[in-house]
Amino acid sequence: MPSHCKNEALGMCGSWPGVSQLLYDSPKARQEVDHHWQASGGPHIVRILDVYENMHRGKRCLLIVMECMEGGELFSRIQERGNQAFTEREAAEIMRDIGTAIQFLHSWNIAHRDVKPENLLYTSKEKDGVLKLTDFGFAKETTHNALQTPCYTPYYVAPEVLGPEKYDKSCDMWSLGVIMYILLCGFPPFYSNTGQAISPGMKRRIRLGQYGFPNPEWSEVSEDAKQLIRLLLKTDPTERLTITQFMNHPWINQLMVVPQTPLHTARVLQEDKDHWDDVKEKATSDSREPVSWDSEELVRTGETSIKSTPLGASLVAQWLRIRLPMQGHGFNPWSGKIPHAVEQLSPCATTMEPAL
């Protein structure tokens, strides 16, 4: 679960899911921030509020402050339903929300490359909590260059990403298909029986698109849903649905006609909870260098404790703010300007121009 720190003075929350939002400064780390910043404010995408930098153990670090996502991860929310049925229509609503986020990214020619349940968080635990996509560590702009680096999480990886061939943002559509499959039954279409994150047999099944719809979990799922999964899990990316085609599919854009059939998903996810905990976050390649830190440690020179230091003034005073509040696109995000509210809290903070 994410760690949260409330900044009462600025009226914001800092959310660090694991260590992924506290990064050693590097061109790749700044690329991650740039892509997330560009998408920030888009529908169903976690907003970045600020980015700070400082030295930690002799290395320059970036601290990414995002909106609080107190509702937890997608699968955890379903697991916690207990005896309350999870329906096919609810699965369709979730897929529409995820698709909306991907549609926004793809409109900017950004491939996320790590669409998975762990990166889908709810704003609150309330029924009306909004599902949002986060973690842009693998995100890449695709306008001029095809993608080739094998960045992926095994369960959700598209077949073209496993090989030496180049690929594009359609890899996100495969991941959507895998998530949709799991939402409708509780287990993945491709998995390893050997305890490995990804076994040779699992790779072969992914490349060949070998999966099924076994009973009893799939016996009551609609044919429209199964058809949509087949269109997403096409091994040839040129035959795979685009995000626009996905959003226009009747199962997505005509929610009221999707049956409210109770699914086996919540039960299966709960029964396999330990297994899902084991496979989470097992990426075979990671483009970031995360900072290892204790949840009580405020990363700054001096190792000040979060618990003993008021976050409002101290965090702002000790970290150099290097981004403006989100105001849309078309400006230099690395402007180094510090808003007036921050200057009032932290007179020792200074403007800066970070080297790109």
Secondary structure as UniProt FT lines:
FT   STRAND          3..7
FT   TURN            8..11
FT   STRAND          12..16
FT   TURN            18..21
FT   STRAND          22..24
FT   HELIX           27..39
FT   TURN            40..41
FT   TURN            43..44
FT   STRAND          48..56
FT   TURN            57..58
FT   STRAND          59..66
FT   TURN            70..71
FT   STRAND          72..73
FT   HELIX           74..79
FT   TURN            80..83
FT   HELIX           88..107
FT   TURN            108..109
FT   STRAND          110..111
FT   HELIX           117..119
FT   STRAND          120..122
FT   TURN            127..128
FT   STRAND          131..133
FT   TURN            137..138
FT   STRAND          140..141
FT   HELIX           154..156
FT   HELIX           159..162
FT   TURN            169..170
FT   HELIX           171..185
FT   HELIX           200..208
FT   TURN            215..220
FT   HELIX           223..232
FT   TURN            237..239
FT   HELIX           243..248
FT   HELIX           250..253
FT   HELIX           255..257
FT   HELIX           265..271
FT   HELIX           273..279
FT   TURN            280..281
FT   TURN            295..296
FT   TURN            301..302
FT   TURN            306..308
FT   HELIX           311..318
FT   STRAND          320..321
FT   TURN            333..334
FT   HELIX           340..345
FT   TURN            347..348
//
